[in-house]
Amino acid sequence: MPLSFLTSASWHNEPSRWTFNTNSLSIVAEPKSDFWRETNSGAHPDSGHFFSVACKGDFSVVAEFTGNYEVLYDQVGLMLRVDKNHWVKCGIEYFDRVTNFTTVVTQGVSDWSAVQCPYLSGPQSVRLVRKGNVIYTHFKDTNGRWRLMRLANFEAPQDVMVGPMACAPLRDLSELKGFRCSFSRFTITDAPDDPLHAS
């Protein structure tokens, strides 16, 4: 069952429209939803949608998802969270009118890195690996190989929360359709021996 790890998941900011079974998690991310802390804009929203389970120690989390990327900063992917000031998210974000694989690492304040991959469609996969105080994020290329997005230091307790996340920061409040996205896979496994050079 591709989403069986989420059967015990709970929401941080439950969206008004979502469905879940062991084959699919569908979310309509609500307008003005976002996760961010301070950098550049001074804003600090904690209103994004996060469907999380507890995880401990070192691990590898993989998600496969789709989205109808249309509005600036529409985003969907994975999150690792300690609290509102300490978290990591990675996935696809719509920026400069194209899709980008992105990672945000927040330790009091947020930073952002992006790998432009224009016009992605269909299911896409990202992976987040935690080994000690190091986080690795990857995206899967068209040949099925994991490509490194980010290597970051991230000091956190052994127990964290991980799961799918989605946000629609600039969708208009009057736009009822929201940002539609869905997950078809979510797995948690042991961390690979060498995530820096993983294939």
CORNOR-V930467 format. One record per residue. N is the residue number from 1. RES is the residue in three letters. SS is DSSP state (A for helix, B for strand, O for the rest). Layout:
n,res,ss
N,RES,SS
N,RES,SS
This chain:
n,res,ss
1,MET,O
2,PRO,O
3,LEU,O
4,SER,A
5,PHE,A
6,LEU,A
7,THR,O
8,SER,O
9,ALA,O
10,SER,B
11,TRP,B
12,HIS,B
13,ASN,O
14,GLU,O
15,PRO,O
16,SER,O
17,ARG,O
18,TRP,B
19,THR,B
20,PHE,B
21,ASN,B
22,THR,O
23,ASN,O
24,SER,B
25,LEU,B
26,SER,B
27,ILE,B
28,VAL,B
29,ALA,B
30,GLU,O
31,PRO,B
32,LYS,O
33,SER,B
34,ASP,O
35,PHE,B
36,TRP,O
37,ARG,O
38,GLU,O
39,THR,O
40,ASN,O
41,SER,O
42,GLY,O
43,ALA,O
44,HIS,O
45,PRO,O
46,ASP,B
47,SER,O
48,GLY,O
49,HIS,B
50,PHE,B
51,PHE,B
52,SER,B
53,VAL,B
54,ALA,B
55,CYS,B
56,LYS,B
57,GLY,O
58,ASP,O
59,PHE,B
60,SER,B
61,VAL,B
62,VAL,B
63,ALA,B
64,GLU,B
65,PHE,B
66,THR,B
67,GLY,B
68,ASN,O
69,TYR,O
70,GLU,O
71,VAL,O
72,LEU,O
73,TYR,O
74,ASP,O
75,GLN,B
76,VAL,B
77,GLY,B
78,LEU,B
79,MET,B
80,LEU,B
81,ARG,B
82,VAL,B
83,ASP,B
84,LYS,O
85,ASN,O
86,HIS,B
87,TRP,B
88,VAL,B
89,LYS,B
90,CYS,B
91,GLY,B
92,ILE,B
93,GLU,B
94,TYR,B
95,PHE,B
96,ASP,O
97,ARG,O
98,VAL,B
99,THR,B
100,ASN,B
101,PHE,B
102,THR,B
103,THR,B
104,VAL,B
105,VAL,B
106,THR,B
107,GLN,B
108,GLY,O
109,VAL,O
110,SER,B
111,ASP,O
112,TRP,O
113,SER,B
114,ALA,B
115,VAL,B
116,GLN,B
117,CYS,O
118,PRO,O
119,TYR,O
120,LEU,O
121,SER,O
122,GLY,O
123,PRO,O
124,GLN,B
125,SER,B
126,VAL,B
127,ARG,B
128,LEU,B
129,VAL,B
130,ARG,B
131,LYS,B
132,GLY,O
133,ASN,O
134,VAL,B
135,ILE,B
136,TYR,B
137,THR,B
138,HIS,B
139,PHE,B
140,LYS,B
141,ASP,O
142,THR,O
143,ASN,O
144,GLY,O
145,ARG,O
146,TRP,B
147,ARG,B
148,LEU,B
149,MET,B
150,ARG,B
151,LEU,B
152,ALA,B
153,ASN,B
154,PHE,O
155,GLU,O
156,ALA,O
157,PRO,O
158,GLN,O
159,ASP,B
160,VAL,B
161,MET,B
162,VAL,B
163,GLY,B
164,PRO,B
165,MET,B
166,ALA,B
167,CYS,B
168,ALA,B
169,PRO,O
170,LEU,O
171,ARG,O
172,ASP,O
173,LEU,O
174,SER,O
175,GLU,O
176,LEU,O
177,LYS,O
178,GLY,O
179,PHE,B
180,ARG,B
181,CYS,B
182,SER,B
183,PHE,B
184,SER,B
185,ARG,B
186,PHE,B
187,THR,B
188,ILE,B
189,THR,B
190,ASP,O
191,ALA,O
192,PRO,O
193,ASP,O
194,ASP,O
195,PRO,A
196,LEU,A
197,HIS,A
198,ALA,O
199,SER,O
